[in-house]
Amino acid sequence: MNPPKNEQGVLVPHEKLSAEALQGLIEEVVTRNGTDNGFIQASLAQNVAMVMGQLRRKEVVVVFDENAQTANIISAKDLKPIR
């Protein structure tokens, strides 16, 4: 069975990633986007925990871009279906 795709890439269930891979991805994403969420100054650990909670609540999703061979975490609201 092929994983679901959308305009941003292949959706990857975060539960399918190893704990180490998921931790590394989340850390890379929160440090890439900055650690200041605009409301409170948070530590890396706090930001990682916040993103993990968002993943569990399905507010954000992991997307793998096959062309660029990169992964990202994006808002579930921002998913664009393939046309």
C-alpha positions as CSV (number, residue, x, y, z in Angstrom):
1,M,0.0,0.0,0.0
2,N,1.4,3.4,-1.0
3,P,1.5,6.1,1.6
4,P,-0.8,9.1,1.1
5,K,0.6,12.0,-0.9
6,N,-0.3,15.6,-1.2
7,E,1.1,18.6,-2.9
8,Q,3.8,18.9,-0.2
9,G,5.0,15.3,-0.4
10,V,4.3,11.9,1.2
11,L,2.5,11.9,4.6
12,V,4.5,9.9,7.1
13,P,2.7,8.8,10.3
14,H,4.9,10.1,13.1
15,E,4.3,6.8,14.9
16,K,6.3,5.0,12.1
17,L,9.5,7.0,12.8
18,S,11.9,5.8,15.4
19,A,12.0,7.8,18.6
20,E,15.5,9.1,17.7
21,A,14.5,10.0,14.2
22,L,11.3,11.9,15.4
23,Q,13.3,13.7,18.1
24,G,15.9,14.8,15.6
25,L,13.3,15.9,13.1
26,I,11.4,17.9,15.6
27,E,14.6,19.5,17.0
28,E,15.7,20.5,13.4
29,V,12.3,22.0,12.6
30,V,12.0,24.0,15.8
31,T,15.5,25.3,15.6
32,R,15.1,26.1,11.9
33,N,12.0,28.1,12.6
34,G,13.4,29.7,15.7
35,T,12.7,28.9,19.3
36,D,10.5,31.9,19.9
37,N,6.8,31.2,19.2
38,G,5.9,34.8,19.5
39,F,4.2,34.4,22.9
40,I,6.7,33.0,25.3
41,Q,10.4,32.3,25.2
42,A,10.7,28.5,25.4
43,S,13.5,26.1,25.7
44,L,14.3,23.5,23.1
45,A,12.9,20.8,25.3
46,Q,9.6,22.8,25.8
47,N,9.3,23.4,22.0
48,V,10.0,19.7,21.2
49,A,7.3,18.7,23.8
50,M,4.9,21.2,22.3
51,V,5.4,19.9,18.7
52,M,5.1,16.3,20.0
53,G,1.7,17.2,21.5
54,Q,0.6,18.7,18.3
55,L,1.6,15.6,16.4
56,R,-0.4,13.4,18.8
57,R,-3.4,15.7,18.5
58,K,-3.0,15.6,14.7
59,E,-2.7,19.4,14.5
60,V,0.6,19.0,12.6
61,V,1.9,16.2,10.3
62,V,5.2,14.9,9.0
63,V,5.6,15.3,5.3
64,F,8.5,13.8,3.2
65,D,9.4,15.6,0.0
66,E,10.7,12.9,-2.4
67,N,12.3,15.4,-4.8
68,A,14.3,17.3,-2.2
69,Q,14.7,14.2,0.0
70,T,13.8,16.2,3.1
71,A,11.2,16.0,5.8
72,N,9.2,18.7,7.4
73,I,6.4,19.2,10.0
74,I,3.5,21.3,8.8
75,S,0.1,22.3,10.0
76,A,-2.6,19.8,9.1
77,K,-4.7,22.8,8.0
78,D,-2.0,23.6,5.4
79,L,-2.2,20.2,3.6
80,K,-3.0,20.6,-0.1
81,P,-4.5,17.7,-2.0
82,I,-2.9,16.5,-5.2
83,R,-4.7,17.9,-8.3
